[in-house]
Amino acid sequence: MGSNKALTALVVALTTISAVTVSPQPVSAAYVCADNKVCFYDGRNYTGTVFAPQEMYNNYGSVPDFSRRVFTNGTNANDRTTSIINNTGWIVLAYTDVRFDGFAWVRIGPDSRINLEHTVVDNQISSAKFQ
Ligand SMILES: [Ca+2]
């Protein structure tokens, strides 16, 4: 049975190697929001597809109408945001209607993040700007 033992040892060794070398990323690895950017996530807890508007950068620029924009997966960004990361040093305001209007808005402080799940503004955000 010596060869069987050797085979078993080889299988164990291969299994160990593959376990070490594969070390897969999670299937839906969260998009990392870059420094000085604002990122709107479709999923809760900063997961899923994301909209990181190029024009919102360090207290400059705004997005008056999310319906004209898309997430990275191509779906329309309007009324889909469930979590937001603000990696800028300025306050971001996100509104439930276009052109910074609507029945509610959320304030995301400098270098902070917010989960909208189970709030009235979940899947409602339609515009955003710096305060
Ligand atoms: Ca809306």
Residues whose N, C-alpha, C, O or C-beta is under 5 A from the ligand:
A	BS01	CA	D79 T96 D97 Q124 I125 S126
